[in-house]
Amino acid sequence: MLPCDVKEEVSTVEIKLENLKIRKSSQDFLEFREKKLEEVKENFSLEKLKDNPIIRSYRDFYWRIDIDPTKIRPSSEALIRRVLQGKKLPLINNLVDAYNLASILTLISMGAYDLRKIKGELRIRYSNNEEFRGIGGKSYISNAEIVIADEEKIVCIFPYRDSDITKITEETKEAIIVLCGVKGIEHSYLRSAAEQTLEIVERFCDCNGYLL
């Protein structure tokens, strides 16, 4: 999946999900999430978050690719900061809500994509003057950014913005979750985070999944 020019900087672990039934999150999930978020508040603080080794690895990666991580944050850090600031997390659907919680608990940035809207295999590369529209955002021309893409299009600006085209909707029956690692995050931890993510997703999304 990794071209040679970025293989030293980034890594991924993928989870394939089948037999999905996308709907609103259940009350059981909301209660589970609330309990877990209270634990997060007890174990982290805004002042010290940037010093966490996982968060620091993402921030250092951003600086190396000329992105200011205090202005554009990795998705996992953005989510956990919302929790620590006492802000509500968005409720999208059972799959998105479940992997967002997993991202908070593991600190790993991740995204989920509708497999029926993906052409061919996913790979990591640099963008080359390509149109991209993130979820809820405007289209723009992406150039020289590290991206996850299929044979036709960009599906993610690595590791913080997913494409509107491949987002998870009520019509999604199969999906792939991609956990995004960077230099400084051990691959063994990335796989452990994937296992934890799969456990949460299978529990609350009534689907079958496995690590690729």
Secondary structure, DSSP 8 states (H G I E B T S, - for coil): ---TTTTTTEEEEEEEEES-------HHHHHHHHHHHHHHHHH--HHHHTTSHHHHHHHHHHHHTT--TTTS--HHHHHHHHHHTT-------HHHHHHHHHHHHH--EEEEEEGGG--S--EEEE--SEEEEBTTS-EEEE-S-EEEE-SSSEEEETTTEEBSTT---TT--SEEEEEEEETTS-HHHHHHHHHHHHHHHHHHH--EEEE-
